[in-house]
């Protein structure tokens, strides 16, 4: 499992927090839509040899009273080497670019929740 601290997502994180406080059920739906968006982008970007890595990319949403969290990733053991590279292989990132490439869409999804649009 790779844990990343993504910089530059503060504005999106603020929208998620505000949505969670105002509309917890809608915030969970918005997180699921956001995860699906990132998952689809990651599946489009991932290099494919056998298709195992691509088919293993999934998401999970968890929610507490104060927080909703989305996790997109894979349990394939070689995924970190593809994403980050090795001394013998160049990186072929697919998860981080999928997240950054989805930033505007995620922000819009949560803005809709904050504007009272029920998803």
PyMOL commands that set and color helices and strands:
alter all, ss='L'
color gray80, all
select helices_A, chain A and resi 10-22+24-45+52-56+79-84+95-101+103-114
alter helices_A, ss='H'
color red, helices_A
select strands_A, chain A and resi 58-63+68-73
alter strands_A, ss='S'
color yellow, strands_A
deselect
rebuild
show_as cartoon
